[in-house]
Amino acid sequence: MAKTVHIDKYARDAEHWRTRAAIAYQAARILFTHENALMLCFEAAPVAHHALEMFLKTALINEGYTIFNPDKAGQLDPSVKLDKTDCAWAHNLVDLAKLLAAKRPEFDLSAELIVPCYVPIRGPLTIESAFAMFDPFFFELRYPGELGELDGIGPDDVRVLDALVEVLAPFVGSMTATAKPPSPETTSQAQSSEQRDSA
């Protein structure tokens, strides 16, 4: 007999997911914009994927979804009413984005994603292809291994991350916690100014 499972207390808590997504977003930006970004981008990319996944799940919670494995819905206590179709699960950004687009038609995955100062490898980016670009960052870069789907990676991918977070903003609610951290250039300029002032 299968063990009874329960729904996690944060499975419908959009605010908690949004806060964690904002933290991951800031962490990814710090790594992508670090002075050693050419090396650190391999760690920044999975963190960026994690941030986008949590922002998407935040938006899906706002649309009535529960973050729960649909394959385990039958193991819930009978008093808990949760249909498999009301579950959002797994890590594939494109699949999660399609769930959101099905609920919110204005979230148009075929729309071009405008990314200032970024030249995509395969022509203009759509919102869907930008999410697809980040999927291998999770599936292939978390651990050492052969690369199959990854087209490339670099510090400029932070620009695509920023653009996707901006597109998701209307669907996740208050985004004050996602304010971008200062870039390394801004930080170093401020430190130089402080040093001049104290001299």
Secondary structure, DSSP 4 states (H G I P E B T S, - for coil): -PPPB---TTTT-HHHHHHHHHHHHHHHHHHHTSTTHHHHHHHHHHHHHHHHHHHHHHHHHHTT-EES-GGGGGGB-TT----GGGEE-SS-HHHHHHHHHHH-TTS-TTSB---TT---TTSSPBHHHHHHHHHHHHHHHSSS---SS-----TTHHHHHHHHHHHHHHHH---GGGPPPPPHHHHHHHHHHHHHHH-
